[in-house]
Amino acid sequence: MTEETRDLSVDELTAGMRERLGENSGLDATIKFAFDDGRVIFIDGKSEPNSVTNEDNPADVTLKMSLETLNKLRRKEINSMMAVMVGQIKVEGNIMAAMKLDQILG
């Protein structure tokens, strides 16, 4: 199974986001992915350099979902807006910050 088709772990997703984000993404927001099992991925696009960790820090926007949902988004099996509309992703906070993710991680 290739990396594109298999489910990645929280640690693998964190490392991948860290690599894509780089040191200065222009994101200018903090975004937290909160998974059903209590684990998190925290993207700090305000710090210099930008950082991605698994720390449960306050964020401008929190996206609550299952790890399976994030993997489906990564593989483009589901659309993020549709996933929000059907309740697979719950958004708390600044939705505009979440919309910036597509340009950074898409």
Secondary structure, DSSP 4 states (H G I P E B T S, - for coil): --TTTSPPPHHHHHHHHHHHH-S--S--SEEEEEETTS-EEEEESSSSS-EEE------SEEEEE-HHHHHHHHTTSS-HHHHHHTTSSEEEE-HHHHHTHHHHH-
